Structure formats: structure tokens, C-alpha cells
Amino acid sequence: MAPRYDPPGRNGNNKDGAGGVIGAISRFWTHSYAPDYLGFAGLLTAYLLINFLVEPFHRLFFINDLRISFPHAEVERVPVWLNFVYALFVPLGVLLFWNAVVARASFHKQHSAVLGLAISLVLASFLTDVVKNTVGRPRPDLVARCKPAAGTAPNVLVSIDVCTETAHHTLHDGWRSFPSGHSSFSFAGLGYLAFFLAGQLRVFRDRRDLGRALLCLAPLLGAALIAISRCQDYRHDVYDVCVGSALGFLVAWFAYRRYWPRLSSRDCDEPYPTPGSDLDERDREGWRRVRDEEEGGGAAAGPILGRSAGFGKPSIISLLEQLYDIRRGQILASGIEITDIDLYEYRKQLSPVAQEPTLFQGTLRQNILLGVDPKSVADEQLRAVSRDASNPDFIASLPDGYDPQIGSQGISLSGSEGRGHRQSRFRERETRAGRLREGCGPAHNGCGCAPARHGTECGHRPSGPPVRV
């Protein structure tokens, strides 16, 4: 169980670093988008330096190689400036219009959308130019660009030295074929727009109409047409275009997911909170919530903590057991919303440990082995599960061990002892989904609800046996 979350600055505990100027800078760094803007500036600077100062690697070539002997198109179907219009200004205009007019979004949502687009474009451009200059693959129109000197041998590998072209950019750009920059840039911008529209229109939620999906595919179709135009102009071959398109698409996905939930999330139309603000708000509410991809749960999830009783831990357990309807957000089991799972089968996988455990008239052995064939469990296994539930000392003190009569509702046991035996029962059943343990009362200072390897354990106590499910 994770310790109680203590925010920076509370009770003299400054976790942001030293006080004064250093502390202020540290807080600003962790509670703002400063790292993102610094990274953006670094990428943009590196891209400009590479684009204007670095020459590509010049591969040797044959002047009679038919693969690089296509004509050089002086007029491109989609020149660089027009690609900027399609991949930058069109997505930017749609984002601003949607957030301002359709969604009437907050500044934070508007900012997240625009910042994600900017990072997508500059990162794709940087990666593309790095690979272009490193690989130095000749374009399909290299021979036409090069204009080899008269008398150059046709079947001999030659270098750039045989070229007579005087225009510096035209000549050296002939070795920047792989991958296609137009393709990566268009998919980075229009691909990001497609992801944004898919999130806003919730196309991956249940029972969404085809029209919404087609609207989200429209930007991708536009990006594909831009990429195809590069083959029509003999600037690239299919290999260059496909790799460039894939690169831009992956970068767009990366940039989108930095600021937005996955498209299957119930809140896919809202960005993540401002850095640092989610922790502050959770502390004011008395909670530290799980945000393992905010939908996925599992081993990577963090703890849910409440400082005292009254913060709704029993309500969370009731939601996990589907005793209440989920009005906002979602709870997933193995990536599936629990409301979409058969209720009977789902509850078979849970073993709640309530604050007031249910113990039946009979012996400790009979209560622990409830629902299990007693003949299938050896005494050593029974002692092992009791050990895991922190019960062996108490049981050893009883004259009859596991066989004393405990009375109706375990009247002869304390509350904590009853819960311990209820936990033993959970372990003996070997439930596959998880144990749900309710809070123990305000007397216990720390409290929490932490996902285990595959399940969840909830309660006030900051320690306890690990959940293995």
C-alpha cells in the first residue's frame, strides 16, 4: 500500500527543492508547460540549422541508372508553401474554430490542441531532415538535376563532382529523397487533425455513426494525396513516400497522446490537466487518483489516497462491484468497461472485504474455506493463507486452532480479526480479478486504494499483505 500523499510545501515538507529562487524555478518547471516550450524551441532551432547549414551525404551513382533518370519538374503540384497551408494552417484553423465556436472550450483546451499540433509538425520535420541528410538517397530526378559533364562514363560509379548544375539547393537536394518530407509533414499536421476530430466526435465510442468516422478520415485522405503528388512530380518513389507518411503519422499520434486521452476513453474530448494542477486539485479533494493512462489500470497505476474517513472509499468499492451506475469516467477490467461485462461473470471474479465482514455460524476453518471443498485444502495451505492475511498469531493463541466456534457474525472476534479471516477466505478462493477492501474507520490515519498487479485493494490502512490475483 502506498503512503499517504503529502503535497509539496505542506507541514514544512518542500519536495520541489530548495527554497527561494531555485524552489520557485522548480515549481514553475513542474507546474507549467515550460519543458514543452523549451523542447519545441530546441527542435525548431535544430531543424533550421540542419535545413540551412548541413549538406546531405552524397552517394555515388550511375548516370545511366534509369531509376534516377526521370525529368525534373520545375513546377510542383504541391510546393513547399502550399504544403504549409495544407498541413499547418488548415489544421490550425479547424482547431481554433472548433474550440472557439463549436465546443466553446477553455483556454487550456485551446492551448493543448495548438501546442500538440506545433510539436507534431516540428518533431516530424526534424526527424525527417536528420534521416534525409544521413541516408543521402538520390531522388528519381537526380540525373536531370546533376547535368553530368559531357563525356562522363555511363557504366562507372561517379560522384557529385561530375555535376555541372550551379544552383546549390537544386543540386544538393537531389540527395534528399528518403524519406519524403512533404509526406511526413502532411501526415504530422493532418494526421494530428484527424486524431483531434476523432476525440472530439468520440468516433471510437459505442454506436457512433459512420459519418463522423468519414469526417475524421478526410484529413488523412488529404495527406495521402499530398504524398502521392510527390511520386507524380518524380521527387520521390513509393518507398520514400510510404516511410515518410508512416513517420508523420506516428509522430502525430505521439504528439496527440501527450496532451489527450486515448480515443476509446469516455473523456477523450478533454485534454489532460495542466502539469502539476491535477495533484493540487486532488489534494484539496482529499484524493490522489489513479492515472494509469486514466483508463487502463494495471501494474503501472498509482495509489488512490484519502486522508480520512468520508472521502468515498466505500462508494468506489460499490462502483467497482457495479452496485451504482457510473455517471462520468469509466472503470476498465482488462481493457473492457465493466458495464460491458456480464454482471454475473464479473462479480464471480471479485471478493470484497467489507468494513463489517460477514462471518457465519461455525468454525474458523469453515469460514475460511467457504465455497471451497475442505478436502481439497491441506492444513499447510490453510496456514499459508492465514499467514498472508496476518492472522497466525491470533489463531495460534486459540486452544482449538482453526476449529473453535466463532458465533454468529463472528461475535467472539474483534473487527480487525474478522477482516483478517475474510481476507483469508479471499486468498483461499484464489479470485482472479481482485480483492476490494473497504475502509477501516477514522481511527486509522493513512488510507488508500491502490491497484495491485491485476486488481484493487482499498482501505484506510497504509500497509497490509500484497494482493496477488
Secondary structure, DSSP 8 states (H G I E B T S, - for coil): -------TTBTTB-TT-SSHHHHHHHHHHHSSSHHHHHHHHHHHHHHHHHHHH-------B-TT-GGG-S---SS-SS-HHHHHIIIIIHHHHHHHHIIIIIS---HHHHHHHHHHHHHHHHHHHHHHHHHHHHH----TTHHHHH-B-TT--TTS-B-GGGB----HHHHHGGG--SS-HHHHHHHHHHHHHHHHHHHHHTTTSTT--HHHHHHHHHHHHHHHHHHHHHHHTTS--HHHHHHHHHHHHHHHHHHHHHHS--TTSTTTTS----TTHHHHHHHHHT-B---STTTT-STT---BB-SSTTSSHHHHHHHHTTSS---SS--EETTEEGGGS-HHHHHHTEEEE-SS----SSBHHHHHTTTS-GGGS-HHHHHHHHHHTT-HHHHHHSTTTT-SB--GGGTTS-HHHHHHHHHHHHHHHT-SSEEEE----TTSS--EEEE-SSSEEEES-S-------
